[in-house]
Every structure is written in C-alpha cells, then in structure tokens.
Amino acid sequence: MKSPSSMTTPSRLSSAQAPSTQGSAPQAQPSSSPPPAKRQVRPAAVPIALGLCAALLLTLSIAAMTGQVPLTLAQLLGVLVSPFDIAEGERLAHVVFWELRLPRALMALLVGAALAMAGAALQGLFGNPLADPGIVGVSSGASLGAVAVIVLQLDFLGLWTLPFGAFVAGTMTAALIYRLSGLVNQRGNANLLLIGIAINAIAGAVTGYLTYLASTEQLESLLFWSMGSLGSIDWRNVGIVAPIVVFAAWQLRRQARPLDLLALGERQARHAGVDVVRLRRTLIVLAALLTAGAVAFTGTIGFIGLVVPHLTRLLIGPGHRQLLPLSALAGGLILMLADIGARSLDPPSEIPIGILTATLGGPFFLWMIARGRSRGTTP
C-alpha cells in the first residue's frame, strides 16, 4: 500500500506540471514578438531639410548680388574662388561681398534661426501655440536691456556688454512671464496674451523713458534699431552672436525628448523621469539667450518665432527632434528673404526689416486666432 505522500492525484499532477508549462512560455514569447522599434526620423524631414539647405544657398547667392551695388554671377564666383587674390578692377566687388553683404546675410541666418528656435521652445514650455518671444514680451525685455546699455553708456564687458544686458533682461522677463502664467490655474491663450500685453507695456514705458534721456546721436540709432535692422552689421557682431546662438541651439536640441514628454502634461513627464522644474529653468535660460543674441545688434524683429514653428510643424509634425533644427533653417531662410526685400523694395533707401516681418506676421497671427476660435481652442 502506497503512502499518501507517494500517491499522485490528477490534480496534483496538473499542478506539478503547471510550473514547467508556465516556465516555458516566457522563453517562447521573445522569439514570437519583434524587438522594440527605434525612433527614426520621419521620411519627410530629410527631403525638407535638404530643400531648405538648397534654398538657403540660393538665397545667400541672391543676397550677395542684390543691393545698391549689384554684383554679377561672374563677380560673385570670382570673389569666392580668389578671396585673397584681388584682381584689378574687382576690389569694389571684393569689399562689397566680404565686408558688407556676407556678414549681413550670415547675421540674418543666425537671427532667424535663433528667433525660430526660441519660439518653438516657448511654445513647448507654455503648451501654448501663441507663445512667441515678441508676443509674450521676452523680446521687449531683452530690448529694454540693450537700450539701457546704449543710453547709460555701459561698457564693462566691451563688445559683450550689449548682448549681456539683453540676456539678463530677457531672462528676467521670461522667468516673470512663466511665474505670472502659473498664478492662474488655466494657462489659456487669453491669459498668456494678457500677460504679454502687460509685459510689453511695462517694458515699452521704461524704454520710452530711457529714450527720453538719450542724446540726439543716441536717438537716431535707437529709432532705427527699435524697428529692426541689419544695416550696421559687421564681422565683429557676427563673431559675438554666432557662438551664443550655436551654443544655445545645441543645448536646446538636447531638450527635444523632454519637450515631447512635457507636451503630454507635467504629471506624465514626471512619471517618465523628466525633472520638470529643471527643464523649465533650462528652457527659460536658453530661450532668453537666443532672443538676446538675436536682438542685441539687430533690434526688435517680430513674428519669426510665431510663424516659422507653425509652418514647420505643419510639414513634419510636432516632434521637437525634427521641429527645432528645421525651424532654425526655415527661420534663417525667411529672415534672409525679408532682408533682401528690405534692401530692394525702396532703393536706395532701406526699409527696416522689422516692418516687413510685422507686415507678414500680423495677418498670420490673426489667422491663428481665428483658426483656434473656429476649433474651440481659443477662449
């Protein structure tokens, strides 16, 4: 007679065999399921980037040949092929290209890229499609810092004093805007617009008082500078702005994935491992740095940070991994085209470039508000 411990009932047999059946299931599961897919660049982003680069080269060539002293294609190729070997009779073309038009075109590229990336970053930070360095007041704050440096004749950092003053004022303004928008539970479009109106009014009042204190010589430069201009750009200005914009753009590009997670909501971003507080501070500093580099030597140029990210988002989607660099290319392209128009529409005079960007950006801004209202997203 078998002992009870040695007897195996069907129920015990099934229970004893269950672990082996369950243990073999996980071994078969990985072979039947494909490995997780890696994030890839959208197919449309590559041809769009190539098209933007080609358009930039073409626009740069047109900008080099357009102006009060027109250059032919042969002259342009000559100064490019022999930058140091100046042929007889080509000295004027050499000076016009290398000393005037090339630094101006490069500054337009840098400023357009900086404003477009700052706009994309602020829209991601506030979760608001109407966020823009000019509309929410960051540009006004940075301009106030630059005007204060000019009028008060500050020179403690040499040529870096002007961008430093613009950066400090822009950073303080961006932090203030974010703090004020956080005081209201609902961060809607109307709330952000009202804050922007208040910030622009305060900054405009202080700027007006400083302008009142300015001398006659300072008034002439401030008047043209307040409307945006690339007329006084030289290689020294490009050498100062270029490292600022390149560094801030590179750092902002590293925040692409946290920005995508922040778009899902702050709680979801925290659950995904994003330090939201640190991300906010980083975005504020980088957006202010880009805006300061843009307005320090060219003045206030509006609506680039509003229009360009939206146009780019319509082409490649909301992912910041592609949105940020493509917005930079598109922003530089649009501002270079606007600069060509500013030099060509009323020769021999030059229209302030800020007037052209406002002429194009104002109707686009109204269209965005009407489009959002028709969809029920604008209060």
QUIZI-V377983 format. One record per residue. N is the residue number from 1. RES is the residue in one letter. PSI is psi in whole degrees, -180 to 180 (999 if undefined). OMEGA is omega in radians with two decimals (none if undefined). Layout:
N|RES|PSI|OMEGA / N|RES|PSI|OMEGA
This chain:
1|M|131|-3.07 / 2|K|147|3.10 / 3|S|155|-3.14 / 4|P|-32|-3.13 / 5|S|-25|-3.11 / 6|S|-9|-3.12 / 7|M|139|-3.12 / 8|T|112|3.13 / 9|T|160|3.11 / 10|P|-37|-3.13 / 11|S|-42|3.11 / 12|R|-36|3.13 / 13|L|-43|3.12 / 14|S|-37|3.12 / 15|S|-32|3.12 / 16|A|-33|-3.14 / 17|Q|-15|-3.09 / 18|A|-43|-3.13 / 19|P|-39|-3.14 / 20|S|-35|3.11 / 21|T|-41|3.13 / 22|Q|-32|-3.13 / 23|G|-29|-3.13 / 24|S|-19|-3.11 / 25|A|-46|-3.13 / 26|P|-26|3.14 / 27|Q|-32|-3.13 / 28|A|-19|-3.05 / 29|Q|-45|-3.11 / 30|P|-33|-3.11 / 31|S|-26|-3.11 / 32|S|-19|-3.12 / 33|S|139|-3.13 / 34|P|155|3.11 / 35|P|154|-3.12 / 36|P|139|-3.10 / 37|A|143|3.10 / 38|K|154|3.10 / 39|R|130|-3.12 / 40|Q|156|3.08 / 41|V|135|3.13 / 42|R|141|-3.10 / 43|P|-33|-3.09 / 44|A|-23|-3.05 / 45|A|-37|-3.08 / 46|V|-53|3.11 / 47|P|-32|3.10 / 48|I|-42|3.11 / 49|A|-43|3.11 / 50|L|-41|3.11 / 51|G|-39|3.10 / 52|L|-40|3.11 / 53|C|-43|3.10 / 54|A|-41|3.11 / 55|A|-35|3.10 / 56|L|-44|3.11 / 57|L|-42|3.12 / 58|L|-43|3.14 / 59|T|-37|3.09 / 60|L|-40|3.10 / 61|S|-43|3.12 / 62|I|-41|3.13 / 63|A|-35|3.14 / 64|A|-29|-3.09 / 65|M|-11|-3.04 / 66|T|137|3.09 / 67|G|-171|3.14 / 68|Q|-31|3.05 / 69|V|92|-3.09 / 70|P|145|3.09 / 71|L|141|3.06 / 72|T|167|3.11 / 73|L|-36|3.10 / 74|A|-41|3.10 / 75|Q|-40|3.13 / 76|L|-46|3.11 / 77|L|-35|-3.14 / 78|G|-45|-3.14 / 79|V|-24|3.09 / 80|L|-41|-3.11 / 81|V|-38|-3.09 / 82|S|75|-3.10 / 83|P|-25|-3.09 / 84|F|-16|3.12 / 85|D|92|-3.05 / 86|I|118|3.12 / 87|A|159|3.13 / 88|E|130|-3.13 / 89|G|-5|-3.13 / 90|E|11|-3.10 / 91|R|-40|3.13 / 92|L|-45|3.11 / 93|A|-38|3.13 / 94|H|-46|-3.13 / 95|V|-43|-3.12 / 96|V|-42|-3.08 / 97|F|-54|-2.98 / 98|W|-31|-3.05 / 99|E|-22|-3.06 / 100|L|-58|-2.94 / 101|R|-37|3.14 / 102|L|-49|3.08 / 103|P|-34|3.12 / 104|R|-44|3.13 / 105|A|-40|3.11 / 106|L|-37|3.08 / 107|M|-39|3.08 / 108|A|-40|3.10 / 109|L|-45|-3.11 / 110|L|-45|-3.10 / 111|V|-44|3.10 / 112|G|-42|3.11 / 113|A|-41|-3.12 / 114|A|-46|-3.12 / 115|L|-39|-3.14 / 116|A|-44|3.13 / 117|M|-36|3.09 / 118|A|-40|3.09 / 119|G|-44|3.11 / 120|A|-39|3.14 / 121|A|-43|3.14 / 122|L|-37|3.09 / 123|Q|-38|3.07 / 124|G|-36|-3.13 / 125|L|-49|-3.10 / 126|F|-14|-3.03 / 127|G|35|-3.00 / 128|N|124|-3.09 / 129|P|-12|-3.13 / 130|L|2|3.13 / 131|A|132|-3.09 / 132|D|143|-3.13 / 133|P|-33|3.13 / 134|G|-41|-3.05 / 135|I|-43|-3.08 / 136|V|-8|3.00 / 137|G|-1|-3.13 / 138|V|-41|3.12 / 139|S|-38|3.11 / 140|S|-40|3.10 / 141|G|-44|3.11 / 142|A|-39|3.10 / 143|S|-37|3.09 / 144|L|-43|3.09 / 145|G|-41|3.13 / 146|A|-42|3.12 / 147|V|-39|3.11 / 148|A|-40|3.11 / 149|V|-41|-3.11 / 150|I|-49|-3.04 / 151|V|-42|-3.13 / 152|L|-3|3.09 / 153|Q|47|3.09 / 154|L|140|-3.08 / 155|D|36|-3.06 / 156|F|-15|3.10 / 157|L|15|-3.13 / 158|G|-134|3.13 / 159|L|-19|3.14 / 160|W|-5|-3.10 / 161|T|-42|-3.10 / 162|L|-52|3.09 / 163|P|-30|3.11 / 164|F|-45|3.10 / 165|G|-41|3.10 / 166|A|-38|-3.13 / 167|F|-46|-3.12 / 168|V|-47|-3.14 / 169|A|-39|3.12 / 170|G|-39|3.12 / 171|T|-45|3.12 / 172|M|-39|3.13 / 173|T|-44|3.14 / 174|A|-42|3.11 / 175|A|-39|3.12 / 176|L|-41|3.14 / 177|I|-44|-3.13 / 178|Y|-38|3.13 / 179|R|-43|3.13 / 180|L|-39|3.12 / 181|S|-25|3.12 / 182|G|-14|3.12 / 183|L|-22|3.11 / 184|V|133|-3.09 / 185|N|-40|-3.10 / 186|Q|109|-3.14 / 187|R|70|-3.09 / 188|G|177|-3.13 / 189|N|-43|-3.13 / 190|A|-40|3.12 / 191|N|-47|-3.12 / 192|L|-39|3.12 / 193|L|-41|3.13 / 194|L|-40|3.09 / 195|I|-43|3.12 / 196|G|-40|3.10 / 197|I|-43|-3.13 / 198|A|-45|-3.13 / 199|I|-44|3.12 / 200|N|-38|3.13 / 201|A|-44|-3.13 / 202|I|-47|3.13 / 203|A|-39|3.11 / 204|G|-37|3.13 / 205|A|-46|3.13 / 206|V|-40|3.09 / 207|T|-40|3.09 / 208|G|-38|3.11 / 209|Y|-41|3.10 / 210|L|-37|3.08 / 211|T|-37|3.08 / 212|Y|-34|-3.13 / 213|L|-11|-3.04 / 214|A|155|3.08 / 215|S|174|-3.12 / 216|T|-40|3.12 / 217|E|-40|3.12 / 218|Q|-32|3.14 / 219|L|-39|-3.13 / 220|E|-43|3.13 / 221|S|-37|-3.13 / 222|L|-36|-3.11 / 223|L|-48|3.14 / 224|F|-34|-3.13 / 225|W|-35|-3.11 / 226|S|-22|3.11 / 227|M|-1|3.12 / 228|G|124|-3.11 / 229|S|146|3.05 / 230|L|16|-3.01 / 231|G|-26|-3.06 / 232|S|22|-3.08 / 233|I|138|3.02 / 234|D|-177|-3.06 / 235|W|-29|3.12 / 236|R|-43|3.10 / 237|N|-43|3.11 / 238|V|-40|3.13 / 239|G|-26|3.10 / 240|I|-44|-3.06 / 241|V|-37|-3.05 / 242|A|-51|3.13 / 243|P|-32|3.11 / 244|I|-49|-3.08 / 245|V|-42|-3.11 / 246|V|-45|-3.14 / 247|F|-48|-3.12 / 248|A|-39|3.13 / 249|A|-40|3.12 / 250|W|-43|3.12 / 251|Q|-38|3.13 / 252|L|-35|3.10 / 253|R|-30|3.11 / 254|R|-15|3.12 / 255|Q|14|-3.06 / 256|A|-49|-3.12 / 257|R|-46|3.05 / 258|P|-34|3.09 / 259|L|-40|3.08 / 260|D|-40|3.12 / 261|L|-35|3.12 / 262|L|-29|3.11 / 263|A|-23|3.09 / 264|L|-15|-3.08 / 265|G|152|-3.09 / 266|E|-38|-3.13 / 267|R|-45|3.11 / 268|Q|-37|3.12 / 269|A|-40|3.10 / 270|R|-42|3.11 / 271|H|-29|3.13 / 272|A|1|3.08 / 273|G|12|-3.13 / 274|V|129|3.01 / 275|D|95|-2.99 / 276|V|-40|-3.12 / 277|V|-45|3.12 / 278|R|-38|3.12 / 279|L|-42|3.10 / 280|R|-49|-3.11 / 281|R|-41|3.14 / 282|T|-44|-3.13 / 283|L|-39|3.12 / 284|I|-46|-3.12 / 285|V|-44|-3.10 / 286|L|-41|3.10 / 287|A|-41|3.10 / 288|A|-37|3.12 / 289|L|-43|3.11 / 290|L|-43|3.14 / 291|T|-40|3.13 / 292|A|-43|3.09 / 293|G|-30|-3.12 / 294|A|-43|-3.01 / 295|V|-10|-3.01 / 296|A|-43|-3.07 / 297|F|-9|-3.10 / 298|T|-10|-3.12 / 299|G|-169|-3.07 / 300|T|119|3.09 / 301|I|111|-2.99 / 302|G|164|2.95 / 303|F|-7|3.06 / 304|I|-43|3.14 / 305|G|-14|3.10 / 306|L|-46|-3.01 / 307|V|-48|-2.97 / 308|V|-48|3.12 / 309|P|-35|3.14 / 310|H|-43|3.10 / 311|L|-41|3.12 / 312|T|-39|3.14 / 313|R|-33|3.08 / 314|L|-28|-3.09 / 315|L|-42|-2.98 / 316|I|-2|3.11 / 317|G|-180|-3.01 / 318|P|-4|-3.10 / 319|G|123|-3.06 / 320|H|-16|3.11 / 321|R|-36|3.06 / 322|Q|-29|-3.05 / 323|L|-43|-3.05 / 324|L|-54|-3.13 / 325|P|-38|3.13 / 326|L|-33|3.04 / 327|S|-37|3.10 / 328|A|-46|3.12 / 329|L|-45|-3.12 / 330|A|-38|3.11 / 331|G|-43|3.08 / 332|G|-39|3.13 / 333|L|-46|-3.10 / 334|I|-40|-3.12 / 335|L|-33|3.05 / 336|M|-41|3.08 / 337|L|-40|3.10 / 338|A|-36|3.12 / 339|D|-38|3.06 / 340|I|-43|3.09 / 341|G|-38|3.14 / 342|A|-32|-3.14 / 343|R|-17|-2.98 / 344|S|-23|-3.01 / 345|L|-29|-3.08 / 346|D|63|-3.13 / 347|P|148|0.01 / 348|P|2|3.11 / 349|S|170|-3.13 / 350|E|124|3.12 / 351|I|133|3.06 / 352|P|133|-3.02 / 353|I|-26|3.11 / 354|G|-29|3.10 / 355|I|-41|-3.14 / 356|L|-44|-3.14 / 357|T|-35|3.08 / 358|A|-35|3.11 / 359|T|-38|3.12 / 360|L|-38|-3.05 / 361|G|-30|-3.14 / 362|G|-53|3.08 / 363|P|-36|3.11 / 364|F|-39|3.11 / 365|F|-44|3.10 / 366|L|-38|3.10 / 367|W|-38|3.11 / 368|M|-42|3.13 / 369|I|-44|3.13 / 370|A|-39|3.12 / 371|R|-42|3.11 / 372|G|-36|3.13 / 373|R|-37|3.13 / 374|S|-27|3.10 / 375|R|-5|3.14 / 376|G|20|-3.12 / 377|T|-10|3.13 / 378|T|125|-3.12 / 379|P|999|none
